Structure formats: structure tokens, C-alpha cells
Amino acid sequence: MIFILGILDIFVAGIFALKLIFNLSFLDNLLLSGGIYLIIKGVIFLISLDFASALDIACGIVVILSSFFKIPIIIGIVVIVFLMQKGIFSLFSEST
């Protein structure tokens, strides 16, 4: 299960990076879905008082907002790096 969540985090980060770099408007529906996924995942795991889950919620909000507004590049980079590292760590933690 953690493996799938890691893959989804990496996927959302990749789609968000494409939107941030190339401003591809056809990615907006995927970004909305990805942002909703991050918020739901964050709320579910926030019950365990995990700080990373609160960051998932914040990232989800930023990803959703990027469908409607231009996000500052530094905020976008922070979100992408966080989601990528979280996804990669999830992949490694599942394999051990």
C-alpha cells in the first residue's frame, strides 16, 4: 500500500513540474485530482499526528491552486522536491 502511495506522490510531483515549467493547461484536471488525493491522504494520516501529513495537505492546496493561478517558482520547487523525496522514500521503505 505504501508503494502505491509513493508512486502516486511521484506522479503528482511530475505532473505539477510539467505544469510549472511548461504551463500546460490540459494538465489542470489531473492536478485537481492529484491535489484532492494529497489532501485526503493528509487528512487520513493526520490522525496519527504525522507532520508530513500536514505538509501533504499544504502541498495538495498548492497543487490545486496551480490550476487556477500562477504559483511562484520557489514554492513549486519546494512542493515538487517534497513530494518526490516522500515518494522515493516510500518506495524504498516498502522494499526493505
Buried (B, 14 or more C-beta within 10 A) or exposed (E): EEBEBBEBBBBBBBBBBBBBEEEEEEBBEBBBBBBEBBBEBBBEBBEEEEEEBBBBBBBBBBBBBBBEEEBEEEBBEBBBEBBBEBBBBBBEEEEE
